């Protein structure tokens, strides 16, 4: 993949939860591809949500240490901080696109990181907001959604 891809919480959770069957397999493929390419991005908001849900609501919740190890690995994806600029951008997105506040923060974070794609199942597939195209991870094959360009990463989230 040559473009930066912002990964939402649901994709990271599916990648860690084998009980999700086909969604688990596909999410793992996405995450592995983004590690290989070095083009995965996320935000502090996503990491907070991931840690909370992974330790409490998965079919087999991760231990706090397992979830924290994943969060530390995902620091390699340069998580977007929530600051004044991001809040202002999110408010403009919320008003323009009538999204929930939390989804507006996600779109604003993807835009701030110059991501071409927002990988999520929470928004309408194919919609473009603030220059970021929403891609459902479950529509089309991973390598069809964005052209591949292999590269390796040393530290990885366990999938």
C-alpha positions in Angstrom: 0.0 0.0 0.0 1.4 3.3 -0.9 -1.1 5.5 0.9 -1.4 6.0 4.7 -4.3 4.2 6.2 -6.0 5.2 9.4 -7.2 2.2 11.3 -10.3 2.5 13.6 -10.7 0.6 16.8 -13.1 -2.0 15.4 -10.5 -3.3 12.9 -7.9 -3.7 15.7 -10.4 -5.5 17.9 -11.5 -7.9 15.1 -7.8 -8.7 14.5 -7.4 -9.8 18.1 -10.7 -11.7 18.5 -10.7 -15.2 16.9 -14.4 -15.6 17.7 -15.2 -13.1 15.0 -14.5 -15.8 12.3 -14.2 -14.2 8.8 -14.0 -10.7 10.2 -11.1 -11.8 12.3 -9.3 -13.3 9.3 -9.8 -10.2 7.2 -8.9 -7.7 9.9 -5.7 -9.7 10.6 -4.8 -9.5 6.9 -5.3 -5.7 6.9 -3.3 -5.2 10.0 -0.5 -7.5 8.8 -0.4 -5.7 5.4 -0.2 -2.3 7.1 2.7 -3.5 9.3 4.5 -4.8 6.3 4.0 -1.5 4.4 4.6 0.8 7.3 1.6 2.9 6.3 -0.8 2.2 9.3 -1.9 5.1 11.3 -4.2 5.5 14.3 -4.9 7.9 17.2 -4.7 8.1 20.9 -8.5 7.9 21.0 -8.4 4.6 19.1 -5.7 3.2 21.5 -7.8 4.2 24.5 -10.9 2.5 23.1 -8.9 -0.6 22.0 -7.4 -1.1 25.5 -10.7 -0.7 27.2 -12.7 -3.0 25.0 -9.9 -5.6 24.5 -9.6 -6.0 28.3 -13.3 -6.2 29.0 -15.5 -7.1 26.1 -13.8 -9.5 23.8 -15.0 -13.1 23.8 -11.7 -13.9 25.5 -10.6 -10.6 27.0 -6.9 -9.8 26.8 -5.0 -9.3 30.1 -4.1 -5.8 30.8 -0.5 -6.6 30.0 -1.4 -8.2 26.6 -3.5 -5.2 25.7 -0.8 -2.8 26.8 1.8 -4.6 24.8 -0.4 -4.1 21.7 -0.8 -0.4 22.5 2.9 0.0 22.9 3.5 -1.7 19.5 0.9 0.6 17.9 3.0 3.6 19.1 5.0 2.8 15.9 1.9 4.0 13.9 2.4 7.5 15.3 -0.9 7.9 17.1 -2.5 11.3 16.5 -2.9 13.2 19.8 -6.1 15.0 20.8 -5.2 18.7 21.0 -6.9 22.0 20.3 -6.4 21.9 16.6 -7.9 18.4 16.4 -10.9 19.4 18.5 -11.6 22.4 16.2 -11.3 20.2 13.1 -13.5 17.6 14.6 -16.2 20.2 15.4 -16.1 21.4 11.8 -16.5 17.8 10.5 -19.3 17.1 13.0 -21.2 20.2 11.7 -20.6 19.6 8.0 -21.2 15.8 7.9 -23.5 15.4 10.9 -21.4 12.7 12.4 -21.2 11.7 16.0 -18.6 13.5 18.0 -16.4 10.4 18.3 -16.6 9.6 14.6 -15.7 13.3 13.9 -12.6 12.9 16.0 -11.6 9.8 14.0 -12.1 11.6 10.7 -10.2 14.6 11.9 -7.3 12.5 13.2 -7.1 10.6 9.8 -7.1 13.9 8.0 -4.4 15.4 10.4 -2.2 12.4 9.6 -2.7 12.9 5.8 -4.3 9.5 5.4 -6.0 8.7 2.1 -8.1 6.0 3.7 -10.0 5.5 6.9 -10.4 1.8 7.6 -13.6 1.3 9.6 -17.0 -0.5 9.4 -18.6 2.4 11.4 -19.0 4.8 8.6 -20.4 4.6 5.1 -18.1 2.7 2.7 -16.9 4.9 -0.1 -17.8 8.2 1.5 -15.1 10.9 1.4 -14.8 13.5 4.2 -12.1 16.1 4.4 -10.1 14.3 1.7 -10.3 10.9 3.6 -12.1 8.0 1.9 -13.9 5.5 4.1 -13.0 1.9 3.3 -14.9 -1.0 5.0 -12.3 -3.6 5.7 -14.9 -6.2 4.7 -15.6 -5.0 1.2 -13.1 -6.2 -1.4 -9.8 -7.9 -0.8 -7.1 -6.2 1.1 -4.7 -6.0 -1.8 -7.5 -4.6 -4.1 -8.4 -1.7 -1.8 -5.0 -0.1 -2.0 -2.1 -1.1 -4.1 0.7 -3.0 -2.2 4.3 -2.0 -1.7 6.0 -4.4 0.8 8.2 -3.2 3.6 8.9 -4.7 7.1 8.4 -3.3 10.6 10.3 -4.6 13.6 7.8 -4.2 16.3 4.2 -5.4 15.7 0.9 -5.8 17.4 0.2 -9.5 18.0 -2.6 -10.6 15.6 
